[in-house]
Amino acid sequence: MTKRIISLTVLVLLCFTFVTAYAEHTSDSSYIYDYWGSANESLNAFELSTVINSDNIEGVSIKSVDDVYYHNGQIFIADSLSNAVFVLDEDYNLVKQIKIIRDTEGEIVVDEDTNKQAILSAPEGVYANDRYLYIADTGNNRIFVLDINAVDENGEHTYPMNLVINKPENMVGSTEFTPSKITVDNADRIFVVVKNSTEGIIELNTDGSFSRFYGVNSPTVSLIDFFWRSIASKEQREQMSKIYAPAFANVQTDSDGFVYAVTTDTASEEMAFRFNAKGENVLRKFGYSEILGDLPSGTAAEGDATKSTFTDVAVTDYGVYALLDTSMNRVFLYNFDGNLLTVFGGKGDTKGKINTPSSICWMGNKLIVGDSKLACAFVFTPTDFGSLVLDAEEKYFNGDFDGAADLNQKIVNMNANYDHAYVSIGKNLLMQDNYADAMYNFRLGNDKTYYSTAFAGYRNLLIQKYFWIFAIVFIAFVVWVLWTEVSYSKKQKKLEEL
């Protein structure tokens, strides 16, 4: 009886340990996908360092974080419930609370058409560059462009109005002008996401006039729907429900002027985009999978096949972009080529979790994630491992391949399952014509394409090195063939003489 009790106790302890280890792996750990689509545990690349909310900002009541953006030492938070945009410094101290729009003289701006004061109503989007602060005043169907550099006699920022953009008179289409998210490229072209638009992103000129609809999203059409529509009559097709282009959820620009966009609509063929000047999606997908977010084989946490949908995107100057997933409330980090770097976050109200993700932006190498329901913004700081990953990507993007290889070697020393680091090391060796070592790293990284390239180079080197042997063998073979032919001819001739 004593042995049975001891055995049962040991069994229960083992089961408890397994369940605890599994829970820790699935809920708290970062992960990446390998070549076979399996989620492998990875070192945490980011950790929660600060929570921005009303509790740590004196005199401010943040009720919702609908958008967050960082530029030049300032953090901008759009709060649709407070009808305000909050401006913070890098130490998370309040710089300015913008609710009423004023002119350069400090007077309240009055709308000439309605004769009402310019007061923000449910602002959902904010963007800033070196000259202007752009606010999507969603409740009033307009955009405010404020001077970001204006200060008063005390040196405090005043943010006076430079321009107000209402619905452009030359705007075509059926889309209502209800600005929700906004970004601006290097040429000061303004890109606006409006709610429920099926015509694409609105591109405005610098003066606020309408330019075009940009980057239309393609819907997914099933083969069954396509078949019935192909055989249906005109009258039948008119009675069928129309298929509209999915709406975009958010938009962002990179340092090269390309426009990134995301959608939360599961009917969309693509969930993330990088549009060129023609509005074509040129997002690179050279990783293990062309699917962004969690793979259909299941996620590391829940083991299901939930499709990732993205509510926001943030991109660095060196091509690393973060996608904020609303399906499992995670952040997916990719490099310029589309290789998955890390995944972190998850559903919940505990530390490091996200309840209702709304927005994301970079603050240097830190990531700020807005949570609309919890009315706060989480600041995630890269760990030592995460800093190595980001620094390696920056060096590689800027052409410092040797420096990137050194950092990637440190990465694989910390995490032997990090395939992408092996591939990056292999690429550097490939450029140095070190084909043998490149093949070794590509094999560790499960990259068949680059392994084949390295193998071809290695084979050519072997042929060049041992060409004299091949030449001697070939010449010997030719001599042997000629000798056998001559010998055969002589024998035939003797037989004919007999």
Secondary structure per residue as TSV (DSSP state, phi and psi in degrees):
chain	resnum	aa	ss	phi	psi
A	1	M	-	360.0	-40.2
A	2	T	H	-63.7	-41.1
A	3	K	H	-63.3	-39.0
A	4	R	H	-65.5	-41.2
A	5	I	H	-64.3	-42.8
A	6	I	H	-64.1	-43.6
A	7	S	H	-62.4	-42.7
A	8	L	H	-65.1	-39.7
A	9	T	H	-63.6	-44.6
A	10	V	H	-61.1	-41.7
A	11	L	H	-62.5	-43.6
A	12	V	H	-63.3	-42.3
A	13	L	H	-62.8	-40.4
A	14	L	H	-64.1	-43.2
A	15	C	H	-63.8	-41.5
A	16	F	H	-63.4	-42.0
A	17	T	H	-63.0	-41.8
A	18	F	H	-64.7	-45.3
A	19	V	H	-64.5	-41.0
A	20	T	H	-64.3	-44.2
A	21	A	H	-63.8	-39.2
A	22	Y	H	-65.9	-41.7
A	23	A	H	-64.3	-41.5
A	24	E	H	-63.3	-39.1
A	25	H	H	-67.9	-43.6
A	26	T	H	-81.6	-26.6
A	27	S	H	-105.2	-29.9
A	28	D	T	-110.2	-22.6
A	29	S	-	-88.3	149.4
A	30	S	E	-76.2	162.0
A	31	Y	E	-151.9	163.2
A	32	I	E	-138.1	162.6
A	33	Y	E	-98.3	141.9
A	34	D	-	-95.3	-172.5
A	35	Y	T	-60.4	-32.1
A	36	W	T	-90.5	5.1
A	37	G	S	83.1	13.5
A	38	S	-	-91.0	142.0
A	39	A	E	-84.7	118.3
A	40	N	E	-107.3	137.2
A	41	E	E	-62.5	140.7
A	42	S	E	-132.7	160.1
A	43	L	-	-62.6	144.8
A	44	N	-	-64.0	126.0
A	45	A	S	-92.1	-22.4
A	46	F	E	-137.0	149.1
A	47	E	E	-138.1	147.4
A	48	L	E	-68.3	126.7
A	49	S	E	-115.2	-33.2
A	50	T	E	-147.2	146.7
A	51	V	E	-118.4	121.5
A	52	I	E	-95.4	114.8
A	53	N	S	-154.3	-173.1
A	54	S	G	-66.3	-23.2
A	55	D	G	-68.6	-30.5
A	56	N	G	-112.0	14.7
A	57	I	S	-125.1	109.5
A	58	E	T	-67.4	132.8
A	59	G	T	77.8	14.0
A	60	V	-	-126.5	138.3
A	61	S	-	-120.1	98.8
A	62	I	-	-87.0	121.2
A	63	K	-	-103.5	-21.2
A	64	S	-	-161.7	143.3
A	65	V	-	-112.7	97.9
A	66	D	-	-90.3	-27.1
A	67	D	E	-155.5	148.1
A	68	V	E	-140.5	139.0
A	69	Y	E	-147.9	146.5
A	70	Y	E	-123.9	137.1
A	71	H	E	-157.1	128.5
A	72	N	T	50.4	50.1
A	73	G	T	85.3	3.1
A	74	Q	E	-125.7	140.5
A	75	I	E	-108.4	129.5
A	76	F	E	-114.4	127.5
A	77	I	E	-122.6	122.4
A	78	A	E	-93.5	125.0
A	79	D	E	-121.5	105.4
A	80	S	T	-73.4	-27.4
A	81	L	T	-79.4	-32.1
A	82	S	T	-88.6	-4.6
A	83	N	T	54.4	47.1
A	84	A	E	-150.7	160.5
A	85	V	E	-119.6	124.2
A	86	F	E	-99.8	134.3
A	87	V	E	-112.6	123.4
A	88	L	E	-120.8	157.1
A	89	D	E	-90.4	-176.0
A	90	E	T	-70.0	-15.7
A	91	D	T	-95.2	9.8
A	92	Y	-	67.9	29.9
A	93	N	-	-94.9	146.0
A	94	L	E	-69.7	126.9
A	95	V	E	-98.8	-43.3
A	96	K	E	-160.6	143.1
A	97	Q	E	-114.1	114.2
A	98	I	E	-101.9	113.0
A	99	K	S	-124.4	-40.4
A	100	I	B	-109.9	133.2
A	101	I	-	-89.7	129.7
A	102	R	B	-118.5	163.1
A	103	D	-	-93.1	-172.7
A	104	T	T	-67.3	-19.1
A	105	E	T	-91.5	-0.1
A	106	G	S	86.6	3.5
A	107	E	-	-85.5	148.4
A	108	I	B	-68.1	130.5
A	109	V	-	-72.7	136.3
A	110	V	B	-114.2	129.8
A	111	D	-	-68.9	123.4
A	112	E	T	-67.7	-30.6
A	113	D	T	-78.0	-43.4
A	114	T	T	-101.1	-11.3
A	115	N	-	59.8	30.9
A	116	K	-	-111.8	154.5
A	117	Q	B	-67.4	146.2
A	118	A	-	-80.9	95.8
A	119	I	B	-120.0	134.1
A	120	L	-	-65.2	143.5
A	121	S	-	-135.8	111.1
A	122	A	S	51.9	52.5
A	123	P	-	-66.1	132.2
A	124	E	-	-116.5	-9.4
A	125	G	E	-141.0	148.1
A	126	V	E	-149.0	143.4
A	127	Y	E	-149.9	148.3
A	128	A	E	-141.4	145.0
A	129	N	-	-131.8	-162.1
A	130	D	S	-69.1	-18.6
A	131	R	S	-115.0	-37.4
A	132	Y	E	-131.9	156.1
A	133	L	E	-112.3	122.7
A	134	Y	E	-105.3	129.1
A	135	I	E	-123.9	124.8
A	136	A	E	-84.1	99.7
A	137	D	E	-82.5	78.2
A	138	T	G	-60.0	-44.1
A	139	G	G	-64.8	-23.0
A	140	N	G	-107.2	6.6
A	141	N	T	56.2	49.7
A	142	R	E	-155.3	171.0
A	143	I	E	-127.4	132.7
A	144	F	E	-102.6	135.5
A	145	V	E	-114.0	113.5
A	146	L	E	-111.2	150.5
A	147	D	E	-76.9	115.7
A	148	I	S	-82.2	-15.2
A	149	N	S	-101.5	-5.8
A	150	A	-	-70.9	134.1
A	151	V	B	-133.0	157.6
A	152	D	-	-91.5	-170.3
A	153	E	T	-67.3	-17.4
A	154	N	T	-93.5	2.4
A	155	G	S	80.7	12.1
A	156	E	-	-92.0	142.3
A	157	H	B	-66.7	138.2
A	158	T	-	-112.8	-25.4
A	159	Y	-	51.4	59.2
A	160	P	-	-72.9	157.8
A	161	M	E	-73.7	134.1
A	162	N	E	-104.5	-35.0
A	163	L	E	-159.8	144.0
A	164	V	E	-119.1	132.5
A	165	I	E	-114.2	108.8
A	166	N	-	-92.7	-174.0
A	167	K	S	-59.6	121.8
A	168	P	-	-61.7	141.1
A	169	E	T	-65.7	-29.9
A	170	N	T	-93.3	12.3
A	171	M	-	-73.2	132.0
A	172	V	-	-106.5	176.4
A	173	G	S	88.6	179.8
A	174	S	S	-102.5	1.4
A	175	T	-	-70.3	131.7
A	176	E	-	-77.5	141.5
A	177	F	-	-85.9	85.4
A	178	T	-	-123.3	80.6
A	179	P	E	-59.0	132.1
A	180	S	E	-118.4	-47.7
A	181	K	E	-129.8	154.5
A	182	I	E	-149.6	146.5
A	183	T	E	-151.3	165.2
A	184	V	E	-137.7	138.6
A	185	D	-	-94.2	-172.8
A	186	N	T	-66.2	-25.0
A	187	A	T	-94.2	14.8
A	188	D	-	65.0	20.9
A	189	R	-	-75.6	136.5
A	190	I	E	-102.2	127.3
A	191	F	E	-114.1	126.0
A	192	V	E	-124.4	131.6
A	193	V	E	-99.4	121.8
A	194	V	E	-107.3	157.4
A	195	K	T	-66.8	132.8
A	196	N	T	58.7	29.9
A	197	S	-	-81.1	130.4
A	198	T	S	-102.6	3.5
A	199	E	S	-102.6	-3.3
A	200	G	-	109.8	-170.6
A	201	I	E	-78.1	139.5
A	202	I	E	-86.5	124.7
A	203	E	E	-102.9	124.9
A	204	L	E	-113.6	150.0
A	205	N	-	-76.1	173.8
A	206	T	T	-59.0	-34.4
A	207	D	T	-83.6	2.0
A	208	G	S	93.5	-1.3
A	209	S	-	-75.7	154.8
A	210	F	E	-74.7	135.4
A	211	S	E	-107.5	-54.5
A	212	R	E	-175.9	168.5
A	213	F	E	-88.9	137.4
A	214	Y	E	-127.9	132.3
A	215	G	-	65.0	60.1
A	216	V	-	-64.9	136.9
A	217	N	-	-85.9	141.5
A	218	S	-	-97.1	130.0
A	219	P	B	-82.3	160.5
A	220	T	-	-85.6	128.1
A	221	V	-	-118.1	123.1
A	222	S	-	-73.7	156.5
A	223	L	H	-63.6	-33.1
A	224	I	H	-66.2	-46.5
A	225	D	H	-61.8	-41.7
A	226	F	H	-61.8	-40.8
A	227	F	H	-64.4	-49.6
A	228	W	H	-65.0	-36.5
A	229	R	H	-69.1	-31.4
A	230	S	H	-71.0	-27.5
A	231	I	H	-103.4	-6.2
A	232	A	S	-76.9	152.3
A	233	S	-	-77.8	171.1
A	234	K	H	-60.8	-42.3
A	235	E	H	-64.5	-39.4
A	236	Q	H	-67.2	-40.3
A	237	R	H	-64.7	-33.5
A	238	E	H	-66.8	-28.9
A	239	Q	H	-84.1	-17.8
A	240	M	S	-72.9	151.4
A	241	S	-	-66.8	136.1
A	242	K	-	-77.3	149.6
A	243	I	-	-102.9	116.4
A	244	Y	-	-102.3	156.4
A	245	A	-	-68.7	132.9
A	246	P	-	-61.2	147.2
A	247	A	-	-81.4	151.8
A	248	F	-	-84.0	152.4
A	249	A	-	-101.9	-32.5
A	250	N	E	-159.4	166.5
A	251	V	E	-149.2	147.8
A	252	Q	E	-154.6	154.4
A	253	T	E	-115.6	153.2
A	254	D	-	-104.6	-179.0
A	255	S	T	-67.8	-17.6
A	256	D	T	-93.9	1.4
A	257	G	S	89.4	2.4
A	258	F	-	-76.0	150.2
A	259	V	E	-105.5	120.5
A	260	Y	E	-93.7	143.3
A	261	A	E	-146.0	155.6
A	262	V	E	-137.7	164.5
A	263	T	-	-141.3	150.7
A	264	T	-	-103.0	2.2
A	265	D	-	-82.4	117.3
A	266	T	T	-71.0	-11.4
A	267	A	T	-79.9	-6.0
A	268	S	B	-77.6	142.7
A	269	E	S	-66.1	-41.6
A	270	E	-	-117.2	149.9
A	271	M	S	-105.9	-16.2
A	272	A	E	-140.8	148.6
A	273	F	E	-140.2	152.9
A	274	R	E	-133.6	102.5
A	275	F	E	-90.7	137.6
A	276	N	-	-88.7	-170.6
A	277	A	T	-62.9	-26.7
A	278	K	T	-83.4	-5.1
A	279	G	S	83.7	18.8
A	280	E	-	-93.1	141.2
A	281	N	B	-78.5	114.8
A	282	V	-	-118.7	26.2
A	283	L	-	-65.2	126.5
A	284	R	-	-80.1	137.5
A	285	K	-	-135.4	73.0
A	286	F	-	-102.8	13.6
A	287	G	S	-80.4	-166.2
A	288	Y	S	-64.7	-30.4
A	289	S	-	-136.4	147.6
A	290	E	S	-84.3	-6.1
A	291	I	-	-85.6	125.0
A	292	L	-	-90.0	144.6
A	293	G	S	89.8	-157.7
A	294	D	S	-70.3	142.9
A	295	L	-	-83.4	157.1
A	296	P	T	-60.4	-20.3
A	297	S	T	-68.8	-9.8
A	298	G	-	119.0	160.7
A	299	T	-	-97.7	163.3
A	300	A	T	-69.2	-25.8
A	301	A	T	-92.9	-50.1
A	302	E	T	-102.6	-18.1
A	303	G	-	70.1	21.1
A	304	D	S	-105.2	-171.3
A	305	A	-	-118.9	36.8
A	306	T	-	-66.3	129.6
A	307	K	-	-77.7	132.0
A	308	S	-	-73.7	136.0
A	309	T	-	-124.8	143.0
A	310	F	E	-116.9	132.6
A	311	T	E	-99.9	-16.6
A	312	D	E	-160.4	161.8
A	313	V	E	-140.2	142.6
A	314	A	E	-133.8	136.8
A	315	V	E	-130.6	140.6
A	316	T	-	-88.7	175.2
A	317	D	T	-73.4	-12.8
A	318	Y	T	-112.4	26.4
A	319	G	S	85.8	-5.4
A	320	V	-	-79.1	127.2
A	321	Y	E	-126.4	146.9
A	322	A	E	-111.7	131.7
A	323	L	E	-110.1	129.0
A	324	L	E	-97.2	111.4
A	325	D	E	-88.9	132.9
A	326	T	S	-98.3	-5.9
A	327	S	S	-76.6	-48.7
A	328	M	S	-120.3	9.8
A	329	N	-	57.8	47.1
A	330	R	E	-117.6	165.5
A	331	V	E	-113.0	124.9
A	332	F	E	-107.3	128.1
A	333	L	E	-111.0	127.2
A	334	Y	E	-126.7	152.4
A	335	N	-	-92.0	-177.9
A	336	F	T	-59.5	-32.5
A	337	D	T	-84.9	-4.0
A	338	G	-	92.7	16.3
A	339	N	-	-82.9	132.2
A	340	L	E	-71.5	126.0
A	341	L	E	-97.5	-41.6
A	342	T	E	-169.4	164.0
A	343	V	E	-135.4	134.5
A	344	F	E	-150.1	169.3
A	345	G	E	102.7	-154.1
A	346	G	-	139.5	167.3
A	347	K	B	-75.7	145.5
A	348	G	S	140.5	175.7
A	349	D	S	-111.6	3.7
A	350	T	S	-84.7	173.9
A	351	K	T	-59.8	130.8
A	352	G	T	86.8	-4.3
A	353	K	-	-100.7	162.6
A	354	I	B	-124.2	129.5
A	355	N	S	-86.0	-57.6
A	356	T	S	-135.4	87.3
A	357	P	E	-65.1	135.2
A	358	S	E	-125.9	-32.6
A	359	S	E	-161.2	161.7
A	360	I	E	-151.1	145.7
A	361	C	E	-153.8	160.1
A	362	W	E	-91.2	141.4
A	363	M	E	-127.9	87.1
A	364	G	T	68.7	-123.6
A	365	N	T	-97.8	5.6
A	366	K	E	-90.7	156.1
A	367	L	E	-118.0	131.0
A	368	I	E	-106.8	123.6
A	369	V	E	-116.4	121.6
A	370	G	E	-86.2	140.6
A	371	D	E	-123.3	110.0
A	372	S	T	-70.0	-38.7
A	373	K	T	-73.1	-42.7
A	374	L	T	-79.8	-5.9
A	375	A	T	54.7	50.0
A	376	C	E	-151.9	168.7
A	377	A	E	-126.0	127.3
A	378	F	E	-93.3	132.2
A	379	V	E	-103.4	115.1
A	380	F	E	-103.1	125.8
A	381	T	E	-104.2	137.3
A	382	P	E	-66.3	140.0
A	383	T	-	-76.5	-178.5
A	384	D	H	-59.3	-40.4
A	385	F	H	-66.2	-45.3
A	386	G	H	-64.0	-36.9
A	387	S	H	-64.4	-40.0
A	388	L	H	-61.9	-42.5
A	389	V	H	-62.4	-47.7
A	390	L	H	-67.1	-42.2
A	391	D	H	-64.3	-38.5
A	392	A	H	-64.5	-40.9
A	393	E	H	-66.2	-39.1
A	394	E	H	-66.1	-43.0
A	395	K	H	-64.7	-43.0
A	396	Y	H	-65.3	-42.0
A	397	F	H	-63.5	-35.4
A	398	N	T	-90.4	5.7
A	399	G	T	93.2	4.2
A	400	D	-	-89.0	75.3
A	401	F	H	-70.2	-36.0
A	402	D	H	-65.9	-43.7
A	403	G	H	-63.3	-39.4
A	404	A	H	-64.8	-39.7
A	405	A	H	-64.0	-39.8
A	406	D	H	-62.6	-42.1
A	407	L	H	-68.8	-38.2
A	408	N	H	-67.1	-29.9
A	409	Q	H	-65.9	-38.1
A	410	K	H	-65.9	-34.9
A	411	I	H	-65.1	-46.4
A	412	V	H	-70.3	-24.3
A	413	N	H	-68.4	-29.4
A	414	M	H	-87.2	-33.7
A	415	N	-	-141.0	98.9
A	416	A	T	-70.8	-12.6
A	417	N	T	-91.0	4.1
A	418	Y	-	-85.9	86.6
A	419	D	H	-58.6	-39.3
A	420	H	H	-59.6	-34.8
A	421	A	H	-65.6	-40.3
A	422	Y	H	-60.7	-42.8
A	423	V	H	-64.8	-40.6
A	424	S	H	-64.0	-41.0
A	425	I	H	-63.0	-42.5
A	426	G	H	-61.7	-37.6
A	427	K	H	-64.0	-41.3
A	428	N	H	-64.8	-41.8
A	429	L	H	-65.8	-35.0
A	430	L	H	-63.9	-39.8
A	431	M	H	-68.3	-21.2
A	432	Q	T	-92.9	7.0
A	433	D	T	62.3	23.4
A	434	N	-	-91.3	74.9
A	435	Y	H	-68.6	-36.9
A	436	A	H	-63.3	-49.7
A	437	D	H	-68.3	-33.5
A	438	A	H	-63.5	-43.9
A	439	M	H	-58.8	-41.4
A	440	Y	H	-60.8	-45.4
A	441	N	H	-71.6	-37.6
A	442	F	H	-64.8	-34.6
A	443	R	H	-67.3	-40.4
A	444	L	H	-65.1	-34.4
A	445	G	T	-87.4	1.0
A	446	N	T	56.8	40.4
A	447	D	-	-106.1	99.2
A	448	K	H	-71.8	-34.7
A	449	T	H	-63.2	-53.9
A	450	Y	H	-70.9	-27.9
A	451	Y	H	-63.5	-41.5
A	452	S	H	-63.5	-39.4
A	453	T	H	-63.8	-44.5
A	454	A	H	-65.6	-38.0
A	455	F	H	-64.7	-39.6
A	456	A	H	-62.4	-42.3
A	457	G	H	-65.6	-41.0
A	458	Y	H	-63.3	-40.6
A	459	R	H	-64.2	-41.6
A	460	N	H	-65.0	-36.9
A	461	L	H	-64.2	-41.1
A	462	L	H	-63.4	-40.2
A	463	I	H	-64.3	-42.6
A	464	Q	H	-65.8	-39.5
A	465	K	H	-67.5	-40.4
A	466	Y	T	-109.6	28.9
A	467	F	H	-63.4	-37.1
A	468	W	H	-63.9	-33.6
A	469	I	H	-66.6	-45.5
A	470	F	H	-62.6	-37.7
A	471	A	H	-65.3	-44.8
A	472	I	H	-63.2	-43.7
A	473	V	H	-62.2	-42.1
A	474	F	H	-65.5	-44.3
A	475	I	H	-63.1	-42.0
A	476	A	H	-61.3	-39.2
A	477	F	H	-65.0	-43.1
A	478	V	H	-63.9	-43.0
A	479	V	H	-62.2	-42.2
A	480	W	H	-61.9	-42.3
A	481	V	H	-63.5	-44.7
A	482	L	H	-63.8	-42.1
A	483	W	H	-63.0	-42.5
A	484	T	H	-65.6	-36.9
A	485	E	H	-66.7	-43.6
A	486	V	H	-64.3	-43.5
A	487	S	H	-62.2	-41.9
A	488	Y	H	-65.1	-39.4
A	489	S	H	-64.3	-41.0
A	490	K	H	-63.3	-42.9
A	491	K	H	-64.0	-40.5
A	492	Q	H	-64.6	-39.2
A	493	K	H	-65.7	-40.1
A	494	K	H	-66.3	-37.8
A	495	L	H	-65.5	-36.1
A	496	E	H	-68.8	-36.8
A	497	E	H	-67.7	-31.8
A	498	L	-	-74.3	360.0
